[in-house]
Amino acid sequence: MNAAVPPRQFPEGETPERGSSLLTISHRLRVRDYTIANLLDEHTTLTTDQLAAVLFEHRTTCRHRLHALRRLGFIDRFVRNRPGDPAPACWVPGTLSARYVALARDENPPTPKALRDRQDRTYASPYLDHLLQANQFFIDLLVDARHRAQADLVRWWSERTTVAAFGRRVHPDGHGVWRDEVGETGFFLELDRGTESLPRLVDKLSAYRRLQADGGPAYPVLFALPSAAREQHLQAKLADRLPGGVRVATCVTQSGVSPAGRIWWLVGQPPRRISLGEIPGEHGPLGPLAPGPAKPDHHPLALLTGVPLLP
């Protein structure tokens, strides 16, 4: 006889309500909660600080709401402790949020086992830090947009969605469309943490050249790099090997500095920093490999459009 599996342990006051369904908790859910469900489903995991930055006025309010949603069984979280590293709470889809997102798309909800596997895969992933940093790039754009009337991140797709939308031709860390008073640009993000060789980074551009040649959009490839020295070395290599027709820009990631600002250096141009909106990034004609301009439902916070944030 197999030994009994010990019940999952939750901190005091956080045990999910048993027997919950979407119907039984519906009166306790708000539009912002559905937005959280969509963001977690699309982008795998987000931290408390990331969700607070784009959906709440106060971090404490965010933390209380997230824990309330966890008690309802709507979302879940993990903390991956490692010596010497910060250990933020990482939020992931829960039983009911995963069910809501799937049913809203007229898809079959994941089985409990499939959801557990997805959660555990996220927790155990050796690329978790990379994912969180890539997500932070787009979170910073959304934060910038909160404080600028004419600026907005009108599309934010995860690597998974981007790969599917562009015929599995390219595998960036994400795709976005940024719009501000200067202009609009679609882009592919390649987040570099210094773990790959520079020739490997350069080689990635061949796939983008083929995508564009086969009818894909003329979106620039943005390399976000960990140091000025690495940026200089990559710029030097790209000056000699840049695939024809592909625009590339580089920046050095800096905490607290918006990716929309004047931090980008276009390859092949003098080292004059320009803003994200100044980088050419045309959608091109619609086609199998070109989704075109952002639609209203592409907005990462589409459900909250026109709805003021609650305190």
KEMAR-286276 format. One line per 10 residues: number of its first residue (from 1); their letters; for each residue x, y, z of N, C-alpha, C, CB. Coordinates in steps of 0.2 Angstrom, whole numbers, always signed. Glycine has a CB too. Layout:
# residues N
NUM) A) X Y Z X Y Z X Y Z X Y Z  ... $
This chain:
# residues 311
1) MNAAVPPRQF) +4 -6 +0 +0 +0 +0 +4 +6 +0 -5 +0 +6  +3 +11 -4 +7 +17 -5 +6 +21 +1 +5 +21 -11  +11 +25 +3 +10 +29 +9 +6 +35 +7 +17 +32 +11  +2 +38 +12 -2 +43 +10 +2 +50 +9 -7 +45 +16  +0 +53 +4 +3 +59 +2 +1 +65 +7 +2 +62 -5  +6 +68 +10 +5 +73 +15 +1 +79 +12 +11 +76 +19  -4 +82 +15 -7 +88 +12 -2 +94 +11 -13 +90 +17  -4 +98 +6 +0 +103 +5 +0 +108 +10 -2 +107 -2  +5 +111 +12 +5 +116 +18 +5 +123 +16 +12 +114 +22  +1 +127 +18 +0 +134 +17 +1 +138 +23 -7 +136 +14 $
11) PEGETPERGS) +4 +144 +22 +5 +148 +28 -2 +150 +32 +8 +155 +26  -1 +151 +38 -7 +152 +42 -12 +158 +38 -6 +154 +49  -18 +156 +38 -23 +161 +35 -23 +161 +27 -21 +167 +37  -20 +156 +24 -20 +156 +17 -22 +149 +14 -13 +157 +14  -25 +145 +18 -28 +139 +15 -34 +140 +10 -30 +134 +21  -33 +138 +4 -38 +139 -1 -45 +137 +1 -37 +136 -8  -50 +140 -1 -57 +138 +1 -59 +132 -3 -62 +143 +0  -61 +126 +0 -62 +120 -3 -69 +120 -7 -62 +114 +2  -69 +116 -12 -75 +116 -16 -77 +122 -20 -81 +114 -12  -72 +126 -21 -73 +132 -25 -74 +131 -32 -68 +138 -24 $
21) SLLTISHRLR) -78 +135 -36 -79 +135 -43 -79 +142 -45 -85 +131 -45  -79 +143 -52 -79 +150 -54 -86 +153 -52 -78 +150 -62  -91 +149 -52 -98 +152 -50 -98 +154 -43 -103 +147 -52  -95 +150 -38 -96 +151 -31 -91 +157 -29 -94 +145 -27  -86 +159 -33 -82 +164 -31 -83 +170 -36 -75 +162 -31  -88 +170 -40 -89 +175 -45 -90 +182 -42 -94 +173 -50  -94 +182 -37 -96 +188 -34 -90 +192 -30 -101 +187 -29  -85 +188 -30 -79 +191 -26 -73 +193 -31 -76 +186 -21  -74 +192 -38 -69 +193 -43 -71 +200 -46 -69 +188 -48  -66 +204 -48 -66 +210 -51 -62 +210 -58 -63 +216 -46 $
31) VRDYTIANLL) -63 +215 -62 -60 +215 -68 -53 +215 -68 -62 +222 -72  -50 +218 -63 -43 +218 -62 -40 +210 -60 -41 +222 -56  -44 +206 -57 -43 +199 -56 -42 +195 -62 -48 +196 -51  -47 +197 -67 -47 +193 -73 -41 +195 -77 -53 +195 -77  -39 +202 -76 -33 +204 -80 -27 +200 -77 -32 +212 -79  -26 +200 -70 -21 +196 -67 -21 +189 -70 -22 +196 -60  -26 +186 -71 -27 +179 -74 -24 +179 -81 -34 +176 -74  -26 +183 -85 -23 +184 -92 -16 +185 -92 -27 +189 -96  -13 +189 -88 -6 +191 -88 -2 +185 -86 -5 +196 -83  -4 +181 -81 -1 +175 -78 -1 +170 -83 -4 +173 -72 $
41) DEHTTLTTDQ) -7 +169 -87 -7 +164 -92 -3 +165 -98 -14 +163 -94  -2 +171 -100 +2 +173 -106 +9 +173 -104 +0 +180 -108  +11 +176 -98 +18 +177 -97 +21 +172 -91 +19 +184 -95  +17 +167 -90 +20 +161 -85 +20 +163 -78 +27 +159 -88  +24 +168 -76 +24 +170 -69 +26 +178 -69 +29 +166 -66  +24 +181 -64 +25 +188 -62 +26 +189 -55 +20 +193 -65  +30 +193 -53 +31 +194 -46 +26 +199 -43 +39 +197 -44  +26 +199 -36 +22 +204 -33 +23 +211 -35 +22 +204 -25  +30 +213 -35 +31 +220 -37 +29 +221 -44 +39 +221 -36  +30 +216 -49 +28 +218 -56 +21 +219 -57 +30 +212 -60 $
51) LAAVLFEHRT) +17 +215 -53 +9 +216 -54 +7 +222 -50 +6 +210 -50  +11 +224 -45 +9 +230 -41 +10 +236 -46 +13 +231 -35  +16 +236 -49 +18 +242 -53 +13 +244 -59 +25 +240 -56  +9 +239 -61 +5 +240 -67 -2 +240 -65 +6 +235 -73  -4 +237 -60 -11 +236 -58 -14 +239 -52 -13 +229 -58  -9 +242 -48 -11 +244 -41 -8 +251 -40 -10 +239 -35  -11 +255 -35 -8 +261 -33 -3 +260 -27 -13 +266 -31  -4 +254 -23 +0 +253 -17 +2 +246 -17 -4 +255 -11  +8 +244 -16 +11 +237 -15 +7 +233 -10 +18 +237 -14  +6 +237 -4 +2 +233 +1 -5 +231 -1 +2 +237 +7 $
61) TCRHRLHALR) -8 +235 -5 -15 +233 -7 -14 +227 -12 -18 +239 -11  -9 +227 -16 -8 +222 -21 -7 +215 -18 -2 +224 -26  -2 +216 -13 +0 +210 -9 -7 +207 -6 +5 +211 -4  -11 +211 -3 -17 +208 +1 -22 +205 -4 -20 +214 +5  -22 +208 -10 -27 +206 -15 -24 +199 -18 -28 +211 -21  -18 +199 -19 -15 +192 -22 -16 +187 -17 -8 +193 -24  -15 +188 -11 -16 +183 -6 -23 +181 -5 -13 +185 +1  -28 +186 -6 -35 +184 -6 -37 +180 -12 -39 +191 -6  -34 +181 -17 -35 +177 -23 -33 +170 -22 -33 +180 -30  -27 +169 -19 -24 +163 -18 -29 +159 -13 -17 +163 -15 $
71) RLGFIDRFVR) -31 +162 -8 -36 +159 -3 -42 +156 -7 -38 +163 +2  -44 +159 -12 -50 +157 -16 -48 +152 -21 -53 +163 -20  -42 +150 -22 -39 +145 -26 -39 +148 -34 -44 +139 -26  -39 +154 -34 -39 +157 -41 -32 +157 -44 -42 +164 -41  -27 +160 -40 -20 +160 -42 -16 +156 -37 -18 +167 -44  -10 +155 -39 -5 +152 -34 +2 +155 -34 -4 +144 -35  +6 +153 -30 +13 +157 -30 +18 +152 -27 +13 +163 -25  +24 +154 -28 +30 +150 -25 +35 +155 -24 +32 +144 -30  +40 +153 -19 +46 +157 -18 +52 +152 -18 +45 +160 -11  +56 +153 -23 +62 +149 -24 +68 +152 -20 +63 +148 -31 $
81) NRPGDPAPAC) +69 +149 -14 +75 +152 -10 +81 +149 -13 +74 +150 -3  +86 +154 -14 +93 +152 -16 +98 +156 -12 +94 +153 -23  +103 +153 -9 +108 +157 -5 +111 +163 -9 +114 +153 -3  +110 +169 -6 +113 +175 -9 +109 +179 -14 +119 +174 -11  +103 +176 -16 +99 +179 -21 +93 +181 -18 +98 +174 -27  +90 +186 -21 +83 +189 -18 +78 +183 -20 +81 +195 -21  +73 +183 -16 +68 +177 -17 +61 +180 -17 +68 +172 -11  +59 +183 -23 +53 +187 -23 +47 +181 -24 +52 +191 -29  +41 +183 -22 +35 +179 -23 +34 +179 -30 +29 +181 -18  +33 +173 -33 +32 +173 -40 +25 +170 -41 +37 +168 -44 $
91) WVPGTLSARY) +20 +173 -44 +13 +171 -45 +12 +167 -51 +9 +177 -44  +8 +162 -51 +7 +158 -57 -1 +156 -57 +11 +151 -56  -3 +154 -63 -10 +152 -63 -12 +147 -58 -12 +150 -70  -18 +148 -55 -21 +143 -51 -26 +139 -54 -23 +147 -44  -29 +135 -50 -34 +130 -53 -40 +134 -57 -37 +126 -48  -42 +140 -53 -48 +143 -56 -46 +148 -61 -52 +146 -50  -41 +152 -60 -39 +156 -66 -37 +153 -72 -33 +161 -63  -34 +147 -72 -32 +143 -78 -39 +141 -81 -28 +137 -76  -44 +139 -77 -50 +137 -80 -54 +143 -83 -54 +134 -74  -53 +149 -80 -57 +155 -82 -54 +156 -89 -56 +160 -78 $
101) VALARDENPP) -47 +157 -90 -44 +159 -96 -45 +154 -102 -36 +160 -95  -45 +148 -100 -46 +143 -105 -54 +143 -108 -45 +136 -103  -58 +143 -103 -65 +144 -105 -67 +150 -109 -70 +143 -99  -64 +156 -107 -65 +162 -110 -63 +162 -117 -62 +168 -106  -58 +157 -119 -56 +157 -126 -59 +151 -129 -48 +156 -126  -64 +148 -126 -67 +142 -129 -63 +136 -130 -71 +144 -136  -58 +135 -125 -54 +130 -125 -55 +125 -119 -46 +132 -125  -52 +119 -119 -53 +114 -114 -49 +116 -108 -52 +107 -116  -51 +117 -102 -47 +119 -96 -42 +113 -95 -51 +120 -90  -36 +115 -92 -31 +110 -91 -33 +106 -85 -24 +114 -89 $
111) TPKALRDRQD) -31 +100 -85 -32 +95 -80 -28 +97 -74 -30 +88 -82  -30 +95 -68 -26 +96 -62 -19 +94 -62 -29 +93 -56  -18 +89 -65 -11 +86 -66 -7 +91 -71 -11 +79 -69  -10 +93 -77 -7 +97 -81 -5 +104 -78 -11 +98 -88  -10 +106 -74 -8 +113 -71 -3 +112 -66 -15 +115 -67  -3 +107 -62 +3 +106 -57 +10 +105 -61 +2 +99 -53  +10 +101 -66 +16 +101 -70 +18 +107 -73 +15 +96 -76  +13 +112 -75 +15 +118 -77 +18 +122 -72 +9 +122 -81  +15 +122 -66 +17 +126 -60 +24 +124 -58 +13 +126 -55  +25 +117 -58 +32 +115 -55 +37 +116 -61 +31 +107 -54 $
121) RTYASPYLDH) +35 +116 -67 +40 +117 -72 +43 +124 -72 +37 +116 -79  +38 +129 -70 +40 +136 -69 +45 +136 -63 +34 +140 -69  +43 +133 -58 +47 +134 -52 +54 +131 -53 +43 +130 -46  +54 +125 -56 +61 +122 -57 +65 +124 -63 +60 +114 -58  +62 +129 -67 +66 +131 -73 +72 +134 -72 +61 +135 -77  +78 +132 -75 +84 +135 -75 +84 +142 -78 +90 +131 -78  +79 +144 -82 +78 +150 -85 +73 +155 -82 +76 +149 -92  +72 +154 -75 +67 +158 -72 +69 +165 -71 +66 +155 -65  +76 +166 -69 +78 +173 -69 +78 +177 -75 +85 +173 -66  +79 +173 -81 +79 +176 -87 +72 +178 -89 +82 +171 -93 $
131) LLQANQFFID) +67 +174 -88 +60 +175 -89 +58 +181 -85 +56 +169 -87  +60 +181 -79 +57 +187 -75 +60 +194 -77 +59 +186 -67  +67 +193 -79 +70 +200 -82 +67 +202 -88 +77 +199 -83  +65 +197 -93 +62 +198 -99 +55 +201 -98 +61 +192 -104  +52 +199 -93 +45 +201 -92 +46 +208 -89 +41 +197 -87  +51 +210 -85 +52 +216 -82 +53 +221 -87 +58 +216 -77  +56 +220 -93 +57 +224 -98 +50 +227 -100 +61 +221 -104  +45 +223 -101 +39 +225 -104 +35 +228 -98 +35 +219 -106  +36 +226 -92 +33 +229 -86 +35 +236 -86 +34 +226 -79  +41 +238 -87 +44 +245 -86 +41 +249 -92 +52 +245 -87 $
141) LLVDARHRAQ) +39 +246 -98 +36 +250 -103 +29 +252 -101 +36 +246 -109  +25 +247 -97 +18 +248 -95 +19 +254 -90 +15 +242 -92  +24 +253 -85 +24 +258 -80 +25 +265 -83 +30 +257 -75  +30 +266 -88 +31 +272 -92 +24 +274 -95 +36 +271 -97  +20 +270 -98 +14 +272 -101 +9 +275 -96 +11 +266 -104  +9 +272 -89 +5 +275 -84 +6 +282 -83 +6 +271 -78  +12 +285 -84 +13 +292 -82 +14 +296 -89 +20 +292 -79  +12 +294 -94 +13 +298 -101 +6 +297 -105 +19 +296 -105  +2 +302 -105 -4 +302 -109 -4 +299 -116 -7 +309 -109  +1 +301 -119 +1 +298 -126 +6 +292 -128 +4 +304 -131 $
151) ADLVRWWSER) +8 +289 -122 +12 +283 -123 +8 +277 -121 +18 +284 -119  +10 +271 -124 +6 +265 -122 +10 +259 -125 -1 +265 -124  +10 +253 -122 +12 +247 -124 +6 +243 -127 +16 +243 -119  +5 +244 -133 -2 +241 -136 -2 +234 -137 -4 +246 -142  +4 +231 -137 +4 +224 -138 +10 +221 -134 +5 +222 -146  +9 +216 -131 +15 +212 -127 +13 +205 -128 +15 +214 -120  +17 +201 -132 +16 +194 -132 +22 +190 -129 +16 +192 -140  +21 +185 -126 +26 +181 -123 +30 +177 -129 +23 +176 -119  +35 +174 -127 +39 +170 -132 +35 +165 -135 +45 +167 -129  +31 +161 -131 +26 +156 -134 +22 +159 -139 +22 +153 -128 $
161) TTVAAFGRRV) +18 +164 -138 +13 +167 -142 +17 +170 -149 +9 +173 -139  +23 +173 -147 +27 +176 -153 +29 +171 -158 +33 +180 -150  +32 +165 -155 +34 +160 -159 +28 +157 -164 +37 +154 -155  +22 +156 -161 +16 +154 -165 +14 +159 -170 +11 +152 -160  +14 +166 -168 +11 +171 -173 +16 +172 -179 +11 +177 -169  +22 +170 -178 +27 +171 -183 +29 +165 -186 +33 +176 -181  +25 +160 -187 +26 +154 -190 +32 +150 -187 +28 +155 -197  +34 +151 -181 +39 +147 -178 +46 +149 -181 +38 +140 -178  +46 +154 -185 +53 +156 -188 +58 +159 -183 +51 +161 -194  +55 +163 -178 +60 +166 -174 +58 +164 -166 +60 +174 -175 $
171) HPDGHGVWRD) +63 +165 -162 +61 +163 -155 +64 +169 -150 +65 +157 -153  +61 +175 -151 +64 +180 -146 +61 +179 -139 +61 +187 -149  +63 +183 -135 +60 +183 -128 +54 +187 -127 +65 +186 -123  +51 +190 -132 +45 +193 -132 +44 +198 -138 +44 +196 -126  +38 +200 -139 +37 +204 -145 +32 +210 -142 +34 +201 -151  +33 +216 -144 +29 +221 -142 +28 +226 -147 +32 +225 -136  +23 +231 -146 +22 +236 -150 +21 +242 -146 +15 +236 -155  +26 +247 -147 +26 +253 -142 +23 +259 -146 +33 +254 -139  +19 +263 -143 +17 +269 -147 +17 +275 -142 +9 +268 -149  +20 +281 -144 +21 +287 -141 +20 +293 -145 +27 +287 -136 $
181) EVGETGFFLE) +22 +299 -142 +21 +305 -146 +26 +305 -152 +22 +311 -142  +31 +301 -152 +36 +301 -157 +34 +297 -163 +43 +299 -154  +31 +291 -161 +29 +286 -167 +27 +280 -164 +35 +285 -172  +27 +275 -168 +25 +268 -166 +30 +263 -169 +18 +266 -168  +32 +258 -165 +37 +253 -167 +35 +246 -164 +44 +255 -166  +35 +241 -169 +35 +235 -166 +42 +232 -166 +31 +230 -171  +43 +227 -161 +50 +225 -160 +50 +218 -157 +53 +230 -155  +56 +215 -158 +57 +209 -155 +62 +210 -150 +59 +203 -160  +61 +207 -144 +66 +208 -139 +71 +202 -138 +63 +209 -132  +77 +203 -138 +82 +198 -136 +86 +200 -130 +87 +197 -142 $
191) LDRGTESLPR) +84 +197 -124 +87 +199 -118 +93 +195 -117 +82 +198 -112  +99 +198 -116 +105 +195 -115 +108 +196 -108 +111 +198 -120  +109 +190 -105 +112 +190 -98 +119 +189 -98 +108 +186 -93  +123 +189 -103 +130 +187 -104 +131 +180 -103 +133 +191 -98  +127 +176 -105 +128 +168 -104 +129 +165 -111 +122 +165 -101  +128 +169 -116 +129 +166 -123 +135 +170 -126 +123 +167 -127  +139 +167 -131 +144 +170 -134 +141 +175 -139 +148 +165 -138  +145 +180 -140 +143 +186 -145 +142 +183 -152 +148 +191 -146  +146 +178 -155 +144 +175 -161 +137 +172 -161 +149 +170 -163  +135 +169 -156 +129 +166 -155 +123 +171 -156 +128 +162 -148 $
201) LVDKLSAYRR) +124 +177 -152 +119 +182 -153 +119 +185 -160 +121 +188 -148  +124 +185 -163 +124 +188 -170 +121 +183 -175 +131 +189 -173  +122 +176 -174 +119 +171 -178 +111 +171 -177 +121 +164 -176  +108 +173 -172 +101 +173 -171 +98 +178 -176 +99 +176 -164  +102 +183 -179 +99 +187 -184 +97 +184 -190 +103 +193 -184  +100 +179 -192 +98 +176 -199 +91 +174 -199 +103 +170 -200  +88 +171 -193 +81 +169 -193 +77 +175 -194 +80 +166 -187  +79 +181 -192 +75 +187 -193 +75 +189 -200 +77 +193 -188  +81 +189 -203 +82 +191 -210 +77 +186 -214 +89 +190 -212  +77 +180 -213 +73 +175 -217 +65 +177 -216 +74 +168 -215 $
211) LQADGGPAYP) +63 +178 -210 +56 +180 -208 +54 +186 -212 +55 +181 -201  +58 +191 -212 +57 +197 -216 +57 +196 -224 +62 +203 -214  +61 +192 -226 +62 +190 -233 +55 +186 -236 +68 +187 -235  +53 +182 -231 +47 +178 -233 +40 +182 -231 +47 +172 -229  +40 +188 -230 +34 +192 -229 +33 +194 -222 +28 +188 -231  +37 +193 -217 +36 +195 -211 +37 +203 -210 +41 +192 -206  +36 +206 -204 +36 +213 -204 +43 +215 -203 +32 +215 -197  +45 +222 -204 +51 +225 -203 +52 +227 -196 +52 +230 -209  +51 +223 -191 +52 +225 -184 +60 +224 -183 +48 +220 -180  +62 +229 -179 +69 +229 -177 +70 +224 -171 +71 +236 -174 $
221) VLFALPSAAR) +76 +221 -171 +78 +216 -165 +82 +221 -160 +82 +210 -168  +79 +220 -154 +82 +224 -149 +86 +220 -144 +76 +228 -145  +92 +221 -143 +97 +217 -139 +97 +222 -132 +104 +216 -142  +95 +219 -127 +96 +222 -120 +102 +219 -117 +89 +222 -116  +107 +222 -116 +113 +219 -113 +115 +221 -106 +119 +221 -118  +119 +217 -103 +121 +218 -96 +126 +223 -94 +122 +212 -93  +130 +225 -99 +136 +230 -98 +137 +234 -104 +142 +226 -95  +140 +240 -103 +142 +244 -109 +148 +241 -113 +145 +251 -106  +152 +237 -109 +158 +234 -113 +155 +228 -118 +163 +230 -108  +150 +225 -115 +147 +219 -120 +143 +223 -126 +142 +215 -116 $
231) EQHLQAKLAD) +140 +228 -124 +137 +232 -130 +142 +234 -135 +133 +238 -127  +147 +237 -133 +152 +239 -138 +155 +233 -142 +158 +243 -134  +156 +228 -139 +159 +222 -142 +154 +219 -147 +161 +216 -138  +147 +219 -145 +142 +217 -150 +141 +221 -156 +135 +216 -146  +141 +228 -154 +141 +233 -160 +146 +232 -165 +141 +240 -157  +152 +231 -162 +158 +230 -167 +157 +224 -171 +164 +229 -163  +154 +218 -168 +153 +212 -172 +148 +213 -177 +152 +206 -168  +142 +216 -175 +137 +217 -180 +138 +222 -185 +131 +220 -176  +143 +227 -184 +145 +231 -190 +147 +228 -196 +150 +236 -187  +150 +222 -195 +153 +218 -200 +148 +213 -203 +160 +215 -198 $
241) RLPGGVRVAT) +144 +210 -199 +140 +204 -200 +132 +205 -200 +142 +199 -196  +130 +211 -200 +123 +213 -200 +119 +210 -206 +121 +220 -198  +114 +205 -205 +111 +203 -211 +107 +209 -214 +106 +197 -209  +107 +209 -221 +104 +214 -225 +96 +215 -223 +105 +213 -232  +94 +221 -222 +87 +222 -221 +85 +222 -214 +83 +218 -225  +89 +219 -209 +87 +219 -202 +89 +224 -198 +89 +212 -199  +85 +228 -195 +87 +233 -191 +88 +230 -184 +82 +239 -190  +94 +233 -181 +96 +230 -174 +97 +236 -170 +102 +225 -174  +95 +236 -164 +97 +242 -159 +99 +238 -152 +91 +247 -158  +104 +242 -149 +106 +239 -142 +105 +244 -137 +114 +237 -143 $
251) CVTQSGVSPA) +105 +241 -131 +105 +246 -125 +108 +242 -119 +98 +248 -123  +110 +245 -114 +112 +242 -108 +106 +243 -103 +119 +246 -105  +104 +237 -100 +99 +237 -95 +101 +240 -89 +96 +230 -94  +96 +245 -86 +98 +248 -80 +91 +249 -76 +100 +256 -82  +92 +247 -70 +86 +247 -66 +83 +254 -65 +88 +244 -59  +77 +255 -66 +74 +261 -65 +74 +266 -71 +77 +265 -59  +77 +263 -76 +77 +267 -83 +72 +264 -88 +85 +267 -86  +68 +268 -90 +63 +265 -95 +66 +263 -102 +57 +270 -96  +64 +257 -104 +66 +255 -111 +63 +260 -116 +64 +248 -112  +59 +264 -115 +56 +268 -120 +60 +275 -121 +49 +271 -118 $
261) GRIWWLVGQP) +65 +276 -116 +69 +282 -116 +75 +282 -121 +72 +283 -110  +79 +287 -121 +84 +288 -126 +90 +284 -124 +86 +295 -126  +89 +277 -124 +95 +272 -122 +97 +268 -128 +92 +268 -117  +94 +269 -134 +95 +264 -139 +100 +266 -144 +88 +262 -143  +105 +262 -147 +110 +263 -151 +109 +259 -157 +117 +262 -148  +107 +262 -163 +106 +258 -169 +112 +256 -172 +102 +263 -174  +112 +250 -174 +118 +247 -177 +120 +250 -184 +118 +239 -178  +126 +252 -185 +127 +255 -191 +127 +262 -191 +123 +252 -197  +125 +265 -185 +124 +272 -185 +129 +275 -179 +116 +274 -183  +130 +281 -180 +134 +284 -174 +131 +283 -167 +135 +292 -175 $
271) PRRISLGEIP) +135 +282 -162 +133 +281 -156 +129 +286 -152 +139 +279 -151  +123 +288 -156 +119 +293 -153 +113 +290 -151 +117 +299 -159  +111 +290 -144 +105 +287 -141 +99 +290 -144 +106 +287 -134  +94 +285 -146 +87 +287 -148 +82 +284 -143 +86 +286 -155  +76 +286 -144 +71 +283 -140 +68 +277 -144 +65 +288 -138  +64 +273 -140 +61 +267 -143 +56 +269 -149 +57 +263 -138  +53 +274 -148 +48 +277 -153 +51 +279 -159 +44 +282 -150  +58 +281 -159 +61 +283 -165 +64 +278 -169 +67 +288 -162  +64 +272 -166 +67 +266 -170 +62 +264 -175 +69 +260 -166  +64 +264 -182 +59 +261 -187 +57 +254 -186 +62 +262 -194 $
281) GEHGPLGPLA) +50 +253 -186 +48 +246 -185 +41 +245 -188 +47 +245 -178  +41 +244 -195 +35 +244 -199 +31 +237 -198 +36 +246 -206  +25 +238 -198 +21 +231 -198 +20 +228 -205 +14 +233 -196  +21 +232 -210 +20 +229 -217 +13 +226 -218 +25 +223 -218  +12 +224 -224 +6 +221 -226 +4 +215 -222 +5 +219 -234  -3 +214 -221 -5 +208 -217 -3 +202 -221 -12 +208 -216  -2 +196 -217 +0 +190 -221 +1 +185 -216 +6 +191 -225  +2 +178 -218 +3 +173 -213 +9 +174 -208 +4 +167 -217  +14 +178 -210 +19 +179 -205 +19 +187 -203 +26 +178 -209  +14 +190 -204 +13 +197 -202 +7 +199 -199 +15 +202 -208 $
291) PGPAKPDHHP) +6 +199 -192 +0 +200 -189 -3 +207 -190 +0 +198 -182  +1 +212 -192 -1 +219 -193 -1 +223 -187 -8 +219 -196  -4 +229 -187 -5 +233 -181 -8 +230 -175 -8 +240 -183  -7 +232 -169 -10 +230 -163 -18 +231 -163 -7 +233 -157  -22 +226 -162 -29 +227 -161 -31 +228 -154 -33 +220 -163  -37 +231 -152 -38 +232 -145 -37 +227 -140 -45 +235 -145  -39 +220 -143 -38 +215 -138 -31 +212 -137 -43 +209 -140  -27 +215 -141 -19 +214 -140 -16 +217 -134 -16 +216 -146  -20 +222 -132 -17 +226 -126 -16 +222 -120 -21 +233 -125  -11 +222 -117 -10 +217 -111 -15 +219 -105 -3 +218 -108 $
301) LALLTGVPLL) -17 +225 -105 -22 +227 -100 -29 +228 -103 -20 +233 -96  -31 +224 -108 -37 +226 -112 -43 +227 -108 -38 +221 -118  -44 +222 -103 -50 +222 -99 -51 +229 -95 -50 +216 -95  -45 +232 -94 -45 +238 -90 -45 +244 -94 -39 +238 -85  -46 +244 -100 -45 +250 -104 -51 +254 -102 -46 +248 -112  -49 +261 -100 -55 +265 -98 -57 +264 -91 -60 +265 -103  -54 +260 -87 -56 +258 -80 -51 +261 -76 -57 +251 -79  -52 +266 -71 -47 +269 -67 -44 +263 -62 -50 +275 -63  -38 +263 -61 -35 +259 -56 -38 +260 -49 -28 +259 -56  -39 +255 -45 -42 +256 -38 -36 +256 -34 -47 +250 -36 $
311) P) -37 +260 -28 -31 +260 -23 -30 +253 -20 -33 +265 -18 $
